[in-house]
Amino acid sequence: MKATLRVRRFDPDSDTPEAHFQEYDLDVEDSATVLDGLIKVREEVDGTLTLRCSCRSAICGSCAMRINGQAGLACNTKISDAVPRGGGPITIEPAGNMQIIKDLVVDFQPFWDKVRAVEPWLQPEGPEPETEYVAPNDAMLHEAGVMACIMCGACVSDCTVLAVDSNFLGPAALAKAYRLVVDPRDDAEASRLARLDEYGGVWDCTRCMECVEVCPKGVAPMDRIMALRDKAMERGHTGTYGARHADAFADSIKHSGWLDELKLPIKTFGLFNIPKILGLVPVGIRAQLAGKRPPIFHKSIPGVQGIRRIFDRMESRR
Amino acid sequence: MRYALYPGCVARGAAPELYTATLQVCARLGIELDVDSMRGAACTGAGVLQEKNERLGDALNARTFALAERSGLPLMTICSTCQGVMSQANKRLTQDPAYLAEINADLAEEGLEYRGSADPRHLLWVILEDVGIDKLRSLVVRPLTGFKAAPFYGCYIVRPSSALGFEEHPDRQDALEQVIEAVGAEVVDFPGKTLCCGFPILTINQKNSLRMVANHTLDARGRGADAMVTPCPLCHLNLDGYQPNAAAAAKKPIELPILHLPQMIGLALDIDPKAMRLNKHIVSTKKLLSELAVAP
C-alpha cells in the first residue's frame, strides 16, 4: 500500500533549528507498522531521521510517540489503521510533555525521576523469612495488570495535567506506586499513601482518562490513581480538598439524590476557610447576575429513600 | 422519536440555559421528550462518587437504567460526563451477569430490576443517528454562515473509546464537527477539542484548572474561533463561568463565548436567543449574536 508519513523534525544542531514537518511517501506492505515505515525512511530515504526503537514487539517500550495527535507505540500501530478517516498523511510527532532532544527522541529523565520518587521497590518490615517472601496468587494476578507497564511514557505524553503542571507525579509513576501499595510483601503502605496524598500526588489527576485511552498495555493508570484515592481516604487522609470534595459529593447524592452545587464548594473548602470562601464570592455574584445560581433550597428528588437505602447497604458492606 | 430525558444535575442547577435550549431544539427536530420518567433518577456520580466506591456508583446507575426500562423509552442525556459515566457503568453491568445479579439484589427492595437493555445516548448522538445530519441540515432556516465554531467535546464522551461504542458507530468521533457544518458554520479544529477543561480539579487545584481553561480558549481564539461549542455542561461551567478568572491568571483577555450544543443548533433554527438564555452567560454572547445578525 501507499502511505504518506508526515514527520515532525527538529535538530538543535542544524543551521536552521526550527521544528518543521517533513513528508515521506512510502510504498509498504499492507501489514506494515508505523515503525516499519519510519525505519524504511531512515534506511532508504533519509538517514538523519532519529528515533528510539528496539524490540518491534510492544515489549521494550522504546517507540512511544504521537501518531495523529495521540500517543502510542509505533511498533503496534499498523499504517493501514493509522491513515486518517478521509485519507491524507499520517502525522507523527515526538511524545508530548517531555523535552525534545532530536526528531522523535525525547528526554526521559523527568519520567525516571518521578518513577524513582515513588520508591519503586518493596519495603518489607520485620525479620526476613528463611526462604522467599510468599504472596497469594490472587494478589499477584491483580498486580500483574499494573506490572504489565513497559514504561513507554505514552500516558505521560498525553497527560492533560502534566501539560500544565510539571510538578504532577503523573500516571506512570502513580500506577507504579499503586502496584507497591497493594503488594502484600510491602509494609510501607501508610507512608506511601501519606506522600501520595500531598501536592502533585493522587488528587491532582483530573480524571480525563487520556492515560487509560493511550496505554498500549491496558494498565489503566487513572483507575489505579482512583483506587489510591480510595485507599488514602480509608487510611484516614480525609483532610485534602480532594477527599473533602469526594465526601461532600457523596453526601449530597445520599441526602437528596443529586448534586447540591451551592454546598459542594463550601463543604469542600470548609465554611471557616475564609480566603477560599471569599474567593467564591465573585463567582457567586457573577452567577447570580447571570441567573445561573443553583437553587438555594435544594430539593430532594422523588424516591430519594431508595437511593439512601442503596447507600446504607453498600456502605455497611465495606 | 420519543426519549426519556435524563438532564443531569448541572442542567437543573447552574446551567438552566442548557435545559431550556434542549427542550426547544428537540421540539423543532422532532425529538419528543418524556421529562417525567427520570425525575427520580440519581446523579451518575460523575466519576467522583466512583473514587470512593465504584460499586455504589454502578448500583445508582443500574437503578437509573431500570427506571428507563420501566418507561419503555430510550434514555437520552445532555451531558458528556453523564454519558461517559453511564456508558462505563453499563459496560461493567452488562458484561458480567453475576455482577448484575448482585446489583439487582440491591435494587429489589425498591421493586426495580435492570434487565440490561438500556442504551444511554447523548443528544449529540441522537441527532447523528436518529435525526440524521441531512435532516438537521434540511431543518436549518438560518444557516450560521461565517460563524467559526471550535468544538469542545468533554472527556467522557470521547474516552474510554472502548465503552462508547466507537467501533460500531465510528461517526461519533467527529459528531460535533458534523453538526457544526450542518448548521452552516465553519469548524475551527484545534488539538484541545478532546482534552480536559479542568473542571474536575477546580476545587482541588484551581491554578491548574484555570490554566487548562486559558490554554484551550486562547488556542481556539488564536485560530480564529468566534465561539466554542460543547455538549458538556461541566465543561461549560469551567470554560464560561471561570473564564474571567482564567484570563486574570493568564494576564490575557479571552472573551470567547461558550455555547451549549443545542444553543448553537437553536440559532440556526431561528429560535429566539433570549428564549435559550444566551443572554445569561458569564462571557457575553452579545457581540457574537450581533455579528450573526441575531438580536441579542
Interface residues (C-beta under 8 A of the other chain):
Chain A: G69 R85 T160 V161 A163 V164 D165 W203 D204 C205 T206 R207 C208 M209 E210 V212 E213 M226 R229 D230 M233 T240 Y241 G242 H245 A246 D247 F249 A250 S252 I253 G257 W258 L259 E261 L264 P265 T268 F269 V283 R286 A287 A290 G291 K292 R293 P294 P295 I301 P302 G303 V304 G306 I307 R309 I310 F311 R313 M314 E315 R318
Chain B: C9 V10 R12 G13 A14 A15 P16 E17 R39 G40 A41 A42 C43 G45 A46 G47 V48 L49 Q50 E51 K52 N53 E54 R55 L56 A59 L60 R63 D106 L107 E109 E110 L112 C155 Y156 R159 P160 S161 P170 Q173 D174 P191 L195 C196 G198 P200 I201 T203 I204 N205 K207 N208 S209 R211 M212 N215 G241 Y242 P244 N245 R277 K280 H281 I282
